[in-house]
């Protein structure tokens, strides 16, 4: 049976990147003050625009990526050692999720976690089945659903990892958000990567990426400077560009949550960063 969902009005997806809420260079290190500030910005944005519905996601940062790389979990899980690694990655991802959910709850937000490992099945690294009816019901009830990059059982690979962006892409095809916000530590997609020291020509941030200028952007895309088993910036841009081509009304923003107030502004439609769209607005 194919379920059809009523549109969720003024729906926004927001990802808090693993590089933003953890120290990706130090295993299992939460940036507590940063997380607390980001949660407060979400609270204030919801107060300013109470009609807006929000689906929140977060990366794994130094909690999940390091053991995932050690065991090669993304590529496949078959041996007893790899399955043990699968469980270790799950534990780390779930541990960070508990910190995030706790921070949201302490701030008074009506948060409900939807761990993908318990509900998603993949086929060779792609979402094959996901009953999102409970998540949709949570949005209709005015709750704040939270998903995260997670380990996934896979009919081909045995087990794998799906990033928050990959999960968001699947959900976007069914829930049709107006905007998808990706908050990390970089202010957007750099024209020169890695960015040059102060005083040297860097070219700044690319303001907009569309199918028309993607071939010009491609040579400058980099990965992540820290451990990231799901592809870094290049993979993120490719995934989001494919998504906006499929859903032309969607707008994606890659921006920095490092500077106080930026997540609050992005939630209210004030953009600073790199937009990814199906067609140019410049």
N, C-alpha and C positions, 0 to 999 in steps of 0.2 A: 504494500500500500504506500502510495506517495502522498505525504502530508503537505498541504499548502498552508502557509502561515500568513495571517493578516500582517500588513506592514506595521512596523514599530515606528511611531512618529518621532522625528528629530533624533534618530539614533546615531551615536558616535562610538567608534571603537578607539580605545586608547591603549597602547602598549608602553609599559615602563620597562625599558631595556635592561638586560642583565648588567651591562656596563655602567648603568646609571645607579642602580640600587645595591650593587655589590662592588667590591674591589676585585676585578677579574684577575689581577695578578697574584692574589693571595687566596688560597683555598678557603671556602666557606666563610667568607668575610662580608657581613652585611654592613651597608652604609646607613646606619640607623637614623642619623639626623636627616640625611637626604630623603629617606623614605618617609619620615614623619612630615617633612616639609611638603613633599609631593602629595601626600594624603590630604594635608590641610588645603592645598591648592584645589584639589578635587572637591572638597567640601565647599569651599567658597564659590567655585564655579557652579555647583549644583544649587546653591542658594541664589546666585545671580540669575540662573536660568533653570527654574524648577521643572520646566516642561521637557527639557532634554533628557533622553534616556542614554545610559552609558553601559557599554560592555568593556570591562577592563581585562587586559592580559599583561603578563610579565615574562621576561626571559629568566634563564637560570644562572647566568653569570658564573661566578666562581663556585657556585654550589653544584651545578650539573655538568658544565662543559669539561671540567678537568677529568673526572672519572670516565665520562663518555669518550674522551679522546684516548684514555688509557686502554679501554676495552674495545674500542672501535664499534661502539653500539649502533651508531647511525648506519653503518654499512651492513650490519646483519648480526643476528644472535642465534647461535646453533649449539655451541659446546657448553658443557657445565660451567666452565670458567666464564664464558661470555654471558650466560644467564645470571651468574652471580654478579657480574658487572652491571647487567640490566637492572637488577634489584638495587645495587648501590646507587646508580644514577637516579632511579625512582625515589629513593630515600632522600637524596640531596635536593632534588627538585621539589619534593613534597615538603621538606623542611623549610625551604625558602618561602614556599607558598603559605605555610602556616604563619610565618613572620608578616607577610604582606596582608593576609586576611586579618590577623590580630590587630595590625595598625589601623586598618580600615574600620574594624569593629570598634576599637577604642575611640575613634573619631566620631562615632555615632552613625556610621553609614550602614545601611541594611544589606550587608554583604553575604553572598552565598557562593561557595567554591564549587566549580564543576571540573574536577580533575580529568583530563582527556584520557589518561591511562585506563580509567575505569569505564569509558564509554565509547572510545574510538577504536575502530579496526582499520588497518591500512593494507594496501596491496602494493608491494614494491615501492614503498616510500610515499604513497599517495593515499589520502583519506578515501576509504572504500565504504564505510558505514559509520554513521553517527546519528543517534536519536537526539535531535536538538529540541524536541518538544518541551522538555522540562526547562531548558534554558530560555526558550521563547516565553514560556509561562512566567518565569521569573522577571523578565523585562516588562511584560504586561502588568505584573503586580507592582511595578515600581521598585523592584529590588536591584541590587548591583551584582550581576554575575561576574565571576572571575575565572579565567582559564589561564593556563601557563604552558610553555614549551615542556614536553613530557615524553617519557618512553611510551611506545605504542606496540601492541602485538600486531604482527604483519604476516599475512598469509604466504608471502614469498620469502621474506628475509628472516622470518621467525620473530624478530623484534627489531625495532628501529627507534629513531627519535624524530618527532615533528616539531618544528619551530613554532613560535607564537604567530609569525607571519603566515605560515602555511595553514595553521588552524584558522586564523582570521580570514584568509582567502576563502576557505570552504564556507565559513559562516556568512561571509559577505554575500555569497551567491544565493543564500537562502533568506537572509535578514535585510539585505539592501541598505546598509548604513549610508548616510550622506557623506561622512568624512571618516577617514582612518588615520589616526595620529600615532606616529612612531617616535617616542621620546628616548633619546640616547644621550651620549656625551658630546657627540659631534654636532655642530650647528647646522648641518645639512650635508650635502654631497659636495666635497671640495673639487675645485677645478684642477688643483694639483694635489696629489696624495702620495705620501703623507704631507700635511701642510708644512710650509716652510717656516723657519724661525722669524720672529718679528724683525721687520726691516727688509726682508727679502720678498720678492714678488711671489705671491701665492695664487693670485687670480680670484681669491675669495670662494664663496659658495655658489654653486649653480642654482639659480632661482627657480628653474622649472625644467622638468624632463618630460618629454612626450615621445610618441613613436617617431615623430619627425626629426628630433635632434638626438635620439638615442645613440646612433652610430658615432656621433661626435663625442658623446659622453663616455662611451664604452672604454676607450683607452685609458682614462684617468681613474676608473673605478678600482678601489682597493678592497682588501678583505679586512679582517679585524687584527689589530696589533696584539691583542691578547688571545687566549685559547678560545676558539669559536668553532664548534663542529658542524654548525649549520650554514656556513658559507660567508658570513660577514656582509659588508656593504654591497658588494657586487651581486650576490645572490638576492639580497633584499630588494635592490632596484629592479632586477629582472622579474622577480615575483610580482612586485607591485605594478610594474608596467604591463605585464600580461593581464593582471586583474582589472586595471582601468580600461584596457582595450575591450575586455569582456563586459564590463559594467561602466559604460561611458559617463554616467552621471556621478560616479565616485571620484572624490578628490583625496589624495594621500599626501600627508605632510611628514617629512623627515626633519627633525629639529632637535635642539639640545634642551634637556631638562635641567642642566647644570645651573643655569642662571635662575635665581628665584623669580617666580611669577610667570615663567614661560609656559608651563603646562596649563595654568589658569587661563592665560591669554589664548592659547591654542583651543582649549575647550569652548571658549566664547567666540571663536572665529577670527582672532587676531593672529595672523600668521607671520612667522619669521623662520625661514629655513628653505628647504627644497620641496617644491610641490611636484607631484607626479599626477598628470592628467592625460586624458585621451586626446585633448586638443589644447592648443596654446591659448592663454589669456593675456599674454604680454603684447 
